[in-house]
Amino acid sequence: MIEFQSVCKNFGERRVLNDLSFRVDAGEIVCLLAANGGGKTTAMRIAMGLISSVNGRVILGEKTSTLGRVRGIGYMPEERGLFDEEKVRPQLEYLAELHKVPRGDISERVSATLELLGATEYAETKVKNLSLGNKQRVQLAAAIVHDPDILILDEPFSGLDPIGVDGLLKIFAMFAQRKKTVLFSSHQLDVVDRVADKIVLMQLGAITFEGNADELRGLSNSNRIKLIVEFENGRSFSDVDFSRCAGVTDVEIVGNQVEMKTSVASLPLKTILESGLLASEIVDIAREKGSLSSSVAEIFSSSDRRTGD
């Protein structure tokens, strides 16, 4: 379990985190989402005891995170921390030992971790000779080699090819099935959509949304209702006024097809019929929610307009 309780952080006069409070339960995969410079990396560093907060606290498992004293957590920082001149296997064995993996288990644990990430063939390769994606695989191996109960990963999908992304998603699922806790950040919203049980969206250092991907999509102004209409008894679109439909923000009519943009995730049939259409005249109706990326972009742009950025 990870719990942020009213965490605040300033850098000089700038408040980076403002009363940040949320929880990640055991078996849950949560994405911390923010624009660049939005505070997500700062939040993770506070959780890991790398920097202090102004007030509030972070609980990891049953312990309060303390500056310089966090141990046993699987952590992948934004700035990767591998030694370029060292080979992969010795580094992972060293890190496993630091995490107090029993010495008799270290070699097997490292081999299993490399196999899990599809990096076995690079075990005796120096890090500097790896591609960006394979460096990422090794960095992930360093985060999980000690089989932690809590994973905190900052942009773990960066640099991974589609095979690497699928592999990491399987690891996330495996950790969740074993009731481990996963908190990660990512700008790859298609991946977030596939894996996150919950999204915590931050703006100006505070939470502006907390919920699942479908709920976030529901906030988009890009939701659409598409109708195919066949009028009865000589009626036409001149008999219809879609402005009577609450929640409809724009209408486009092409032939017998109608596309309505809405400010709500769904529009009940009875609301559509307020336009003057008859239910028997609607041949087909399809509801399309806005994309996750459009929802996030709209939220961020509205924040920029408020702050003048």
Buried (B, 14 or more C-beta within 10 A) or exposed (E): BBBBBEBBBEEEEEBBBBBBBBBBEBBBBBBBBBBEEBBBBBBBBBBBBBBEBEEBBBBBBEEBBEEEEBEBBBBBBEEBEBEEEBBBBEBBBBBBBEBEBEEEEBEEBBBBBBEBBBBBEBBEBBBEEBEEBBBBBBBBBBBBBBBBBBBBBBBBBBBBEEEBBBBBBEBBEEBBEEEBBBBBBBBBBEBBBEBBBBBBBBBBBBBBBBEEBEBBBBBBBBBBBBBBBEBEEEBEBEBBEBEEBEBBEEBEBEEEEBBBBBBBBEBEEEBBBBBBBBEEBBEEBEEEBBBBBBBBBBBBEEBEEEEEE
